[in-house]
Amino acid sequence: MKITFDHSNANQNVDRAATSYRDTRTTRTERAGDYALDISGTVMDNNAYGGHGKTAEEVMQDAAAIDVATQTDFMTVMSNTMSGEDFSRLQQEGYHPGDMEIEEVVTIVDTIKAALVKGGTEVAGYTDDLDADTLAQITGSQAFAQELAAQFQAHDIPLTEGNVRAVKDAFERAMQTGEIGEGIVKYMVENRMEPTVDNLYLADHSAATDSRRQAHGYYAADGTGYYAKKAEDYNWEQLRPQIERVLEEAGLEITDENVESAQWLIGVGVPLTAETMQNLHEIGQAKQPWDREKILAAAAAAIADGKRPGEANLADGRSSVERAADYTESYGKISDEAVDLTVAEEKQVNLRNLTKAQEKIEAGEVTQEVPAAVTQRRQMEEVRLMMTIEANRQLMARGYSIDTTELEELVEALKKLEQEQNQKLFGEPDAAAAAGKAALYEEVQIKVSEIPYLPAAVLVQYIDGTEAFTLDSVHENGTALRNAYAAASESYETLMTAPRADMGDSIRKAFRNVDDILEDMGLETSEENRKAVRILGYNSMDITDENMDAVKKYDMELQQTIRRMTPAASLQAIRDGKNPLTMSMEELNQYLDESGADDAAREEKFSKYLYKLEKSHAVSEQEREAYIGIYRMFRQLEKSDDAAVGSLLKEGAQISFSNLLTAMRSTRKQGMDYKVDDGFDGVDAVAKNKSITDQILSGFPNLGQESAESGNRESGQRQQDSEQAESYYHMLAGQIADGLEPEMLAETNLTAETTMEEFADALRQQTADDSLEQAYMQEQIQSYRGLENVEETVVRELVAYKQPVTPNNLEAASALRRKPGALYRKLRDLEEGTGVSEGMRKADTLIESLTGKESAQEAYGEMQAAFSSVLDEAMETPEDFLDLRTLQSCQKQLALAGSLSREENYQIPVEINGELTAINLKVLHGTGTGKVNVTVRTEEFGQITAKFSLREQKVSGYIACESGEGTVWLQGRQEELETALEASGEERETGSLVILQGREVGSEEYTEEEVNGGEGQQTADLYKIAKAFITTLTA
């Protein structure tokens, strides 16, 4: 959905009942057939303000205001249109909406919706934000509620209370609209109003009943002129050619009905143009009576388009994505012969005429051959190749009428759109380079989607290390191997998908002695080992320990890479100048690790894991601790620097739960620094005594018992010192952690002897609880529903300080503004829990460092690092789901505070009268004048706002406190403050310093220059002024 929001302050006469709209722009006289209506109106043209030019600063401020309003509108669109299905698919494709800019989320959601329509996917089970009883209560009717729910589901929009109430209000307005008479039609055409619910309601209550009032007009063709006071005075025969020309331009058939409609327009004094004729025709399509289904369908379509339900078009109740899909389908039905016929008939080659030609051909009305229109056929093919549902939506948003746009123009429009989208998507200004990256992205998506279905036997080609193990190589070699199997009519086992039932039977028969081979080799009879034996067997290779390790490692590495190469990860890699197809698997996975591509997904996975645990009432507190410990264990084992697996392999011991727990304990006792390495252990293990092993054994003490097969060669287990085997187990641990769910763990019979491979096999046989999955998704998506309610001042500050307008930043900025001290009180509590107060100590140092920008930002960075460290540790062992959510909120706030500090916008923890809160300090630079803005809130005094300005070493300012008690307290410190301000710089003097009671001083707006202005000689002085005030407050 490419939405363009218009936030101009133009006077909209359409909302005034007594005044008709008049466009005062220069009349176009080059087109014959235009009729002008002489009706008084209000001048709304920018020319009316000639001589009142804006300064460059005012222009920038206006642009910023429009940017803020646009962001706000996108927030509303995201809140109202992103369904559960959309959200789920976003996550499946590797996107994390919380970290994405709102506009980008809306764009990708639109692409998802277009794909759903194209694929004919039925969306079910994701939009039930409201239960049936609540829905019926809001709507007042069970039948109404059922129809509304059906329409919301059909249009893939969330069934939220806000959306439901808005649709109900629109429905009631539609029902209150009277018959559409000529007066209403005239009013709407004059005011260029589409037949929406709100426009029809407004016109019904505003239009004059006599449509022939002011029914006089003039015809100005070729400058000669024609005038008539009464409709009967028009010479209709003389005007017929002009009327037909206008009808053709409007894309309407020349029928008696349409000619009479054009005559009616002229008769009532409305200009006859292609636009007014189209408008009249569209209004005519909104035929009454309107039934409930029609209104609700149109209202749901409006919401899907990011509009209000009142903007539902009753003439065409389709959403923009539905219209776009219809256009795509229609172009797909046009034959070359229809193109030839349209050209031969000398008609415009557009969809409307092409469709008519196609209908003639199919009806057998064309008896003579026509010459081939080579150029137009080529253009038609280009349109088919470039036209997508999303492209059509974009063009419609730009004002293109796809059914009447000529083919040549449509080709150029699609080319331009594709170029602009590529440049924006990949951040590449060069059109050719952007096109190359777009082509690479498509190639990556195709090959990544095809690789899982290629023969598993291809992996053997990489055992000797001579062949580069890349996605490109696997796809090329796998495709060749697949073709060879097909030529020989042989079945094959695929890399990552289950074989067909008949293939599975033949594979089992061919390798029925696999388990015997594995037992003879002292290996587990796990599915991973069985698959490795089969792959070696397909290629008639020796089944040795080394070959088994290599195949398993390559198989697991490929699976891991394919799983991680989501569309989002591919896009970012290409943006970063990487080619995922030619990088080795090791290099690609290393890049993904370093880029943090999986960090958000892992954090969200742990959050869901805790949520499900809380919802499972069958799990005891001890078991709950153990479940968390098991998840943490596999996240720890996933790390390449973990020593537990390696030590077991060297000993030749089984990779069982019992041995893993023993190894993890022993590695710590040997002096390894597990304050970092033990993942979720860290300082928390010292402070709370919640080590991974302790957590697991608290619920499953039997897992700590010595395994009957814990020995090595005595039980046939071979000794391994293989980097490939160790790498394989690290990756297997990650795969287990990614797929582990509490409800699956509850159904698994864990013993001390259960090996990692057996555990992985058991998990693969299970599926996640769908009801819990959807409940968690609803929990997540609710945080996005309230975006439209975020204060505009929050958005304005993010825009002003060039921070991405993401859901996470909006949430963080709102929290910092609403409860500024809550973040640091939580961080202080966390530090007290560890017995370390590094962050709070650094906060004190920060205030002392407010002597200049460099020293302040260095001290701020140190404070941030200390707080981040204790927060990261706490997030590894949260008490419960709610605690984790609180910690995640703190993390978002801390991250935003760090980003803002680099723009000289600081959140500083301070104590005022024994209460820990946070000061917001803004240092603003301007030409000749610098400013210091300070805001702080306490329970005792309420909000205190101070604004100081420095000009030529003279400091002046205002301080306001919303409470009388606080105002008196500040006034008692006025003398001390004045002294501190004068001492903050050489030859400094204090000008006017006013302390008063009030909510705030002046507005919170700041100019572009103030926020982004260069640093002058006064920068250090401004910081010293801030230090003087803050020190006085906290003394």
N, C-alpha and C positions, 0 to 999 in steps of 0.2 A: 504494500500500500504506500505509494509515494504521495504523501500528503503535503500540500502547501497551505500553510495557515496565513490568513490575511489579518494582520493586527493593526491596520491603519485606523485612524480615528475619523474616517469619513462619515459625514452625516448620512444616515440611512433613512431616506424618506419613506421607505417601504413600511416602516413601523408607525408612520403617522397616518391616521385614518382619513384625514380630510385632504391630504395632498398627494397628488400622483407623482411618480418618479419621472424625472426628466434627466436625460444624459446631456450634459452641456458640452461634450467633446465636439470637435470639429466634425461637421456632417460630411459623410463620404458621398460625393456627387458623381463619381465616375461610373457608378453602376445604375443603369436604367431600371426603372421600376420601383425606386424608393419613394415612399410617401412620408411626409413629415407632419407631425401633429403639433399645432401651436398651442401648448398648454403651459401656463406659468409654473415654474418650479424653483427649487432652491439651488443656487450655484454651489457645486461641490468640487469643482475643478481646482487643481493646485494653482492654476493661473490666477485664481481669485486672490491669491496671497503674494502676488508679485511685489517685489520691493522689500519683502521681509525675509531675506535670505538667512539661513541658519549658519552658525559658525561651524567649523570642522568638529569642534568638541561636541556641539549639539547634535550633529549628524551621528557621531560615534555613540553618544548616549541613546539616541533613537534606535540605532542598530542593536545596541545591547538590550534595550527594552524589548525589541522584537524577538531577539534571541531567547530571552527569558520566557516571553509569552509562548514562543514556539516549543520550547522545552516543556513548558507546563501543559501544552496541548498534547504533546506526545505522551506525557505521563498519563493523561486522561485516557488516551487511546489504548495504552498498554493495560491500564487498570480494567477497562471495560471490554476489551476484545480478546485478550489472551486466555484461551481456554486451558483446561487441564491437559487435553490432548496436545495442544501446542507446546505447553511447558514441558511435558514428558518428552516430546520429540526434540526440543531444544537440548535437553540434557543428553539424550541418546546420541546426538550429533556432536557432543563434546562442548557445547556452549554453556556458559554459566551466567545466566541473566543478571545476577547481582553485580557482577563485575563489568558488565557491558553498558555502553552508553544507551540511553533510552531509545534514541532514534534507530540505532543499529538493531536493538531487540525487535522493535516494531517492523523493521525491514525484513528481518529473518523470519519472524512470525508470519508475515504476509507471504513469504516464499513457501513456508510450510503449509499455509492454508491453500495456496494455489496448487501445491503438490497433492493435497488431499482431494481437491476437486478433480484434478487431472486423473488421479488414480481411481476415482470413484469410491474412495474409502469411506466407510460408514463410521462416524464418530459415535461411540457409545460408552457410557459409564464414566465419563470424565467431567461432565458439566453439572453434576448434582450438588452444587454448592448449597442449595436449599432442599430440604426434604419436602415430600408431597403435601404434608399437612400445613407446613408454613407457607408454601406456595399458594395453596388454596385459600388460606386465611388472608394473604395479601391481596389476592385477585378477587376474592369474594365468590368464586365459582370453581368447582372441580373441573368442569368441562373447559373453562377458560384456562385454567392452570395446565391441563394436559396439552391443549393446543399450543400454549406458549412454550412449554418445555420441549415439545416436538420441533417447533420452529427454531428455538435456540440451538438444539442439537443439530438440526439440519444445516445451520449456518456456522457451527463451530464457535459459539460464543458462550461465555460463562453465565450460568443462571444465578447471578448475584441479586441480592435484595435491591441494590441501587438500580440495576438494569431492569428488573421486574417492575418496580414502581414507576420508572420512567416510561416504560412501554404501556403500562396501565393508564397513565395520565394521557399519553398520546392517543390511545384507543378511545378514551372518553371524549377528547376534543374532536376526533373524527366523527363520533356518533352525534355530537352536538352541531356539526356542520350541516347547514340546510342544503337544499337543492342547488346545484351549480347552474345558475341562470346566466343570461347574457351580460348582466351587469358585473357579475363576479369574473366572468371570462375576460371582459374588457379590462377591468381593473388589474387582473393578473398579467395580461399581455403588456399593458402599458408599463407595468412595473417589473417586467421581465422575471416573473415569479414562476418557479417550477411548481407542478401540482403536488406539493408535499402536504402532509397533515397540517402543519402549522400555517403554511401559506393559504391553504384553502379555508382554514378556520378564520384567519385574519381577514381574508378577502370577503368572506361571508358576513363579517361584522363591520366591514369598512366600506365596501363598494356601494355605489349608488345603484338603485334598482333599475333606473332608466339608462340602458346602455348607450342610448343615442344622445346623451348630454354631451355638449361640445363636439357634436358630430360634424365637424367641418375640417377639411384638410386641403392640402394642395399637392399637386403632382409636379415635380420638377425634373423633367427629362431634357437633356441637351441644353439646359438653360432657357428653354422657350417658355415653359410654365403652362399650367392648366389649373383652373380653380373652379370649384363648385361648392355651393352652400348646402345643397341637398343631395342625398344619395341618388335620387332619381335623375339628377342632372348629369350624372356621369355617363359618358359614352363607353359602355362596356365592350362593344365590338372593337373600338379603337384601342382600348386598354388590354384586350385579350392577349396579344403577343407578350406584353410586359408581364402580365400575370403568369403566363405559362413559363416565362423565363425564370421568374422568381420561384415557381414551384419546382422547376428542375434544379435550381441552385439549392433549394431546401431538401432535395432528395426525395420529393414526393411525386406520386404519379399524377398525371394530368387527367383527373376525373371530374365529372360534373360536381361532385360533392366538394372536392378541394377547390375548384374554381369559385363555387358559391361561398366557401369559407373566406377566400381571398377578397371577394367582393364585399363580404360582411365587414372585414377589417377596414377596408377603404371607406365603407359607408359610415362607420362609427368614428372615423377620424384617426385611426391608428396607422402609423407608417407600415406599408407593406414591404417587408424585407424578408430575406430567407430566414433570418433569426426569428422575426415575429411570427412567420408562418409555421416554423418548426415548433415554436412555443405554443401556438394555438392548437396545432395538431396533437402535441403531447398532452395538453390540458384535456382535449377531447378523448384521450385514451383512459383518463381517470373516470371511467363511467360508474355512475351509481346504479343500484345500491351497492355499498361495500359490505361484504360479509366479514365475519371475525377472522377467518383464515387469511383473507387477502390483507387486512390491516396488520395483523400480527406478523405475517411473513415479510411485509415491507418494512415494518419496524425492526425486526431482527436483522434484515439486510442492511438497514441504515447503521445499526450498531456495529455490524461486521465491517462497515466502511469507515468506522471511527467517527460517526455522526451521532447526533441525538435522535431518539426515536421520532421526535416531531418532524425531523427532516426526511422521514420516509416518503419516497416517491410513489404515489398511488397509481401512476400511469405505467410504471415499470418497476415492479417490486423486486427485481433481481439486485443482488449485491454487485459491486464492481468486479469481484472475482468471477461471479457467474456470467456477467456480460462478457468479460475478457475470455472466458472459456468458450462461450458460444461463438465469439469471433474466430477464435483459433480453429474450432471445429468447422465453422462455415468455410473458411479458406481452404481447409483440407478437403472439402467436397468439390472444389472447383476444378474442372478438367481443362486441359490445354485447348480443347475445342471451344469451350465457353469463352476463353480468353480471345481466341481467334474471332469468334462471332461478335463479341463486344467491340473489338477494334474495327471489324468490317462494317458494323452499324454506326461507326463514328461517334460512339458514346464514350463518356468518361470511363476509364478502366478502374472502377472502384468496386467494392464488395457488393454494393446494392445492385449495380448493373450486371456484374458477373453472375450473381445469383439468379437474376431474371433470365440471363442467357442460358444458364445451366438448366433451368426449369423448362425452357423452350426445347432444348436438346432432348431432355428426358421425356418430354411429352410428344416427341416426334414431329415437332412443328418446323424443324429445319431440314429442308430437302436438298439444298444446294451446298456444295463444298465451298469453303472460304479459304483464302490463303493463310498460311501459318504466320502468326505475329511473333516472329523470333524474339524481338527485344522484350515484348511484354511477357512472353513465356519465361524468359530468363528472369525477369523481375519477379514474376510469380514464384519461381523456384526459390529466389533469394528470400522472399517474404516467408515462405513455408519454413525455411531453414532457421531464420532468425526469430520468427514469431513464437513467443511463449505466452502463457497466461499472465505471468508477472510483467512481461514487456508491454502487453496490451494495457494492463492496469496503469503502468507508468505513463503511457501515451495518453490514455483517457484523462489522467490527472493533469496533463499538460494542455488539455483542451482539444486533443485530436478526436474527430469523429471517424472512427475506424471504418465504418461502413460507407462513408462518403468521401474519404480521403483517396486521391488518385494513387494508383499503384506506384508510380515513380516516386512520388513524394513520401509514400509510406516506407519504401525501401530506404530512402535517405534518413528518415526519422528513426527507423529501427537501427541503422548503422550508427547514427549519432548517439542514440541511447545506449547501445552496447558499449561504445567507446567510453562514454562518461561513467557507466557503471563499473567497467574494468579499472579505470583510473582511480575511482573512489575506493573500490573494494581492496585494491592492492597498494594504495598509496603511491601510485606511480604516475608522475606527470606526463611522461612520454607515452604517447598512445600506442606505439608499436611494442614497447617493452611491456606495457599493461596487457596488451593482447596476448603476448607470449606467455605471461604469467597466468592469464586466464586459461589458455590452452593447456598449460602444464597442470593446473589445478584439476581441470576436467579429466586429464589423462590419469592423474593420481587416483581420483575417485573411481574411475572405471577399473583400473588395474587392482586396486585394493578390494573392490567388490568381487572381482573375478577370481582372485588367488585362492580363496577358501575352497573353490570347487575344482581346482586342478589336482592332478594325481599326487598323492603323498610320496610316491616313489621318487619324485624329483629331488628330494632332500639328499639323497645319496650322492648326488653330483658335487656336493660341497664338502664331503668328508675329508678329502685329501688337501683341502685348502687352496687349490689352484684356481678355483672358480670364485669370482667375487660374489659374496652372499648379499645381494641387494634385491629390492622389490622388483626392479626392472628385470634382473637376471632370472629370478624365480618365475616371473610371469612369462618371460620368453621361453625358458626351458620347459616350464610346466605346460604351456600351450602346445609346444612341439610334441611333448610326450602324450598329451591328451589326443592330439590328432593321430598319433601313431596307434594308440589304443583303439581309436575309432575306426581307423583303416583296417585294423586286424579284427574288428568286431569283438574286442575284449572289454570286459568291465574293469573298473579300477576303484581303489579306495581314495577318497578325496582328502585334502589336507585338513580341513576344519569342519566338515559337515558329515553327518551320519549317512552311510550308504543306504541305497534303497533296500527294501526287505529282501528282494531276490539276490541282490549283490551281496548282502550281508550273509546269506546262507552259503553262497559259493565261497566267500572268503573264509568263513568258519570251517568249511569242509577242507579247504586247501591248507589251512593252518591249524588242524585239530590237535597237533602235538606240540603247540607253542608252550603250553604250561610245563610240559615235561622238559623242554629245552631250558626254560628259565630256572626250574628247580635244579637241574643238573649244573647250571652255572652259579647257583646260590643267589639267584635274584628273585625279587618279589614277583608274584603273578598278578601284577597290576596292569591296568589297561594301558598305561604309558609304555611299559615294557613289552606288552603284547604287540602294540602298534609298531614299536621299534623293530621287533623281530620280523614282522610282516614286511615293513619297508625294506629291510635288508634282503628278505627273501624274494621280493619282487625283482630285485636287481641281481639276484644270485651272488650276493656278497657274503663273506664269512661273518658268522654271528659271534663276534668277539666282544670282550668287555669294552675295548676302546671304540669299536664301531657303534656299540649300543649307546655309550655315553655321547658320542658325537651326534648320532641321529636324534636322540632325545633332546640334546641341547639345541640343535638347529630347529627342531620341531617347536619346542617351547619358545624359542626366541622369535620365530616367525609368528606364532600365535600372539605373543605379547605385542609385537610391532603392529600387526593388523588390528588388534584390539585398541591400541593407543592412537592409531592414525585415523582419528575422526575427521569429519569435514573441518571442524574448528582448528584442530591441530595442523592439518594440511595447509589450511589457509594461512595460519601464522608462520609456518615454516617457509612458505613461498614468499610471504611478505618480508621475512628476514633474509631473503636471498638464497635459501637452501633449495636443493632439488631432492625431495624425499625418495625419488626413484633410483637415483644413482649413489646415494650415500650407503655405506655398509650398514647392516642391521645394528651393529655395535655403535657406529657413529650416530645413527638416527636415534637410537634409544638414549644415548648419552646426551644428545641435543635436547630431547624431550625432557630428560631429567633436569638439565641445567636451566631450561626455559620455565620450569615449574608448571608444565602443561597439566600435570595430574594432581597438583596440590589441592586445588579447590574441589576436585572430584573426591579425593580421599577424605577431606574434611567433611564433605557432605555425606559420604558413605558412613563415616563414624557417627555422624549426627542421626542418620536414619537408623543405624544399628541400636543406638541408645533409645530412640523413640519407640522402636518395636519392642525392646526389652521392657519398657515401662508399660506398654499396652498388653504385655503377656502376663496375666495374673497367675499363671501356673508355675512361674519361675520364682523360687525363693530368693531371699536376699543374698545368701551364700552362693547360690547358682548364678545369680545375676553378676556378682563379682567375678566368678569364674568365666562366664561368657565374655565379659569385657577383657579378662586376661588372655583368653584364647585369641581373640581378635588382635590384641596388642602383640601377642607372640608372633603371629604370622606377619604383621607389619614390620616387626623387628627383624625377623628372619629374611624378609625381602631385601634388606639392605646388603649391599655387596661387601661391606666391611664387617659384617657380623661374623664372629668366629665359631659359633656353635656348630653349624653344619660342617664346616671344614674339619673341625676336630673329630667329629664322629666319622667322617669319611676316612680320615687318616687311620683311625682305629679299626675301621672295618665294621663299625657298629651299625645297627639298624637306625634309620631316621624315624624313630618312633617317638610318641609323646613322652614316655618316661625318659628316654635317652636325651631328648631335646631339652627337657627341663633340667636334667642333671648337668648337661653341658653348659646351659645358660648360667646355672649357679656357679659352676666351677670356674668358668672364664672370669667371673667377677672376683672370685676369691684369689685368682692368680694376679690380681692387681690391674686388670683392665679398667679403663676409665669409663664406666657405664653411666656417668652423669650425663654424657652425651650419647654414647653408643647404644644404650639400652632403650632407645626410642622413647617410649612413654614412661620409663622409669625416672631418669634424671634426678634432679634435686627432690622431686616429689617422693621418690622412694625413700630418701633419707628422712624427709619431713613427715610423711604420712605412712611410711612403712608399707607402701602398696607396690611391691615389686611385681613383675609379671608372674613369676613362679608362685609367689604368695597368693596372688589373686586366684590363679587357676586351682591351686591345691585347697583353697578355702571351700570350694564347691565340689571339686572332684579329687578328693585325697587319694583315690585309687590310682590316679595317673602318676603319682609320685613313687609308686611301688616299683621295685626293680623288675624289669621285664624278664620273662623266662628266656627270651632270646636276645638279651642285652649284650651277650658276648659277641665276639667277632667270628673268627674262622671256625670256632667250635660248632656254631650253628649253620655253617655253610656260607656265612656272609663274607664276601670278599673285601679285602682292604683296598681302599681307593685313595689315590692322591692325584685326582684329576681336576684340573681347573674347569673342564667342561661339565663334569658331574656337579661340582659346587655351584657353578653358574646356573645349571638347570634347576637345582633345588631353591636357589634364591628366587628365580622367576616363578617356580611352582608355588612358593609361599605367597608371592604377590597375587597370583591368580586365585589362590584360595581366599585371601583377604578380600579381594574385589567381589567375589561371589558369595561370601559367607553371610548368612542371615540367621538371626536367633531362632526362628521357627524351624529352620533346616537343622541347626545344631541340636535342637531339642529332639529331633527324630533320628539322630545318629547315635549309634551305640559305641561310645568311646571307651577304650581300655588303654592300659599302659602300653600294650603292644601295638596299638593302632599306628600304622606308619603314615607319613605325610601323603604318600601316593594313595593309600587306601582311603584316607580321609577325603582326598580330592575326588576319588571315584564315587564315594558315598554322596558327596555334595552334588555331583553331576546328575545323580539319579533323582534329585528332588527339585521342586520349584518353589519360588517364593510365594507367600500368602498374598494373593491379589488384593484382598480387602485391606490388609495392612499397608501395602504399597500405595494404594489410592488414598488411604487416610493420611499417610505421611505427605503425599504430594499435595493434598488439600492444605495441610499444615504449612507447607512451604509457600504455596501460591497466595495464601492469604496476606502475606507480607507485601505482595505487589498490588493487592487490591486497593490499599489505602494511599497509593502514590498520588492520586489526584487531590488528596486532602493536604498534601505537604504545603507549608506556607511558602508564598512566593518569595519572601525575603531569603529563604534558604536557597532556593534556586538562583536568585540574584547573586548571592555571595559566591556560590560555586562558579557561576559564569564569570563574575568579575575577577575572580582569582584563578581563572583558567583551569579549574578542576573538572574532570570528566563528570557529566551529569548521569551517574549510574544509580541504580536502586540502593546499592550499598553506601555510596556517598551521601545520598539523600537521607537515608536512615541515620547515618552517623552524624551528619550536620544537624539534623533535627534534634538528635539526642544531646549533642554538645550545646545546642542553643537552649533546649528545654530544661535540662538538668546538668549544668556545666560541671558540678563537682562530683557527680555520681561516678564517673569514670575513675577519677583518682582515689576516691574512697574505696572502690573495689580493688584497685591496684595496691593501695596501702594494706588492705586486709590480706591480699595474697602474699605480699612481702612479709607481713607479720607471721603468716603461716609457715614461712620457710626460715624465719629467724634472720632474714637479711632485709635491710632497708636501703639498698643501693639507689633505687629510683627516687625515693623521697629525699635522700641526701643530695643527689644530683639536681633535684628541683631547687634546693636552697642555693646551690652553686650557680644555677642558671640566673637567679635574680641578681646575684653579685656580678654576673658577667654581662649585664645589660649596659655595656659601655660602648658598644658598637655592633654593627651587623655581624661581622666575622666572629667575634667572641661569643655573641648571643647564639648564633646558629651552631657553633661548635659545641657549646654547652647544652643546647637543646638536643642535638644529636646524641650526646652521651646519655642524657636523661631518657630519651626515647629507647635507646638500646637496652638500658637497664630494665625499663618497664616491659619491653617486648620479650626479654628473656624470661622473666617471671610469668608473663602471660602465656607464652608458648608452653612452658612446663605445666602450668595449670590446665591448659587445654588437653593435655595428654591423659589426665586422670580426673575428669570432671565427676562431680558427685552424681549427677543425673542429666537427663536431656535438657531440662530447664536451665541448669547450671551451665551446660555447654552453650546453650543459646545466649546466655548472659555474657559468657566469655567471648563468644564470637562477636557480639555487639561491641564489647570493649575493644576487640582487635580492630574492627572497622573504624571505630572512633579514633583509636591511637594512630592508625595508618593515615587517616585523613588529616589529623592534627599535624603529623609529620610533613605531609605534602604542603599544607597551608603554611607551615613555618618557613618553608623555603621561599614563600612569597611575602614574608614579613607579617604574617598573620598567626599569632602565637596563642596557644592554650597553655596557661602556666598555673600549676597547682600551688595554692597558697593557703595559709591559715589566717583567718580574721576572727579575732575574739574567740579563739579556740575551735572554730569551725573550719573544716577542710573544704575548700571550694576551688573554683578555677577562674582565673582572670583571662579574658580575651583581650589581647593587645594587638592593635593594628598600627603599624608605622606607615604613614602615607607621605609621599613626596610630591611636591608641586613646584611650579615655577615661582621661586622667591619665598614660598611659604611651605613649611613642613607641618604635618599634623600627627598627633598621637591620640588615638581613640582607645579608651579602656572601658570594658564592661565587666561587671562582676555581680553575682547574686548570692545572698546569704539568707538563711532562714530568719535571722534576727532583723535584718534591715531591708530585705527585699532587694530590688535591683538598684545598683549604683552605676551611673554612666558618666564618664568624664571625657571631655574633648579639649585638647590643648593645641595651640598653634604657635609656631615660632617664626618670627620675621625680624631679621636684623637684630638677632640676639635678644629680642623682647618676647617673652612668653606670656600668653594670656589663655584663659580658658573658662569653661563652665563645668560644674559638677552638679549632677542631679541625683536625688535619691527618692524612691517612690514612697518611703515611709517618713513620718515626722521624726520618729526616734532616730533613724539613721541620719537624717538631715542635721539634727542637733549634734550627733556624734561627729559628723564631718566638720561642722562649723567649729567644734572644739579643737580640731586639728588643723584649722586653716593657717594659723600662724606658722606652725611647724612645717606645713607643706610649702608655704611661700619661701621660707628659709631654705628648704631643701631644693626647691626649683632654682633659686638664685645661685645656690652653691653648685648646681649641676653644670655650670660652664663659666668660663672667664668673661668678665664684663657682662654677665647675664643680669637682666632686670626683669621684674615681674610687672606685667601690665594688669589688666582687669582680670580678676579671678572671682567668679560668682558661684556661690553654693546655694542651691535652691531645691525645693521639693517638687518632684515631677517624675514621670515614667522614664523619659529620656530627653536628651537635648538634641534638637534638630532631627534630621532624617538619618537613616542608615545607609544612604546611597553615597557612592564615592565615584569620582570620575576615573576615566581610563588613565589619565596622566598620573593621578594620585596613586593608583594601585601599581601601575607599571612604569612610573616615571624613573628616570635615572637617578643614581645616588649622587648627591652633591656634598658640599662641605658640611652641611647641616646634619647629615645622617647620624653621626656619633652623638651630636647634641640631642637629637630626638630620642635616642635610646636612653640617654642619661636623664631626660625629662621623665620618661616612662619609669625608669628605676626609682627616681625620687618619689613619684606618686605611689608606686607599689610598695616601696619601703615604708612610706608614711602610713599606708593602709594596714600593713601587717606588723607594725611596731608594737 
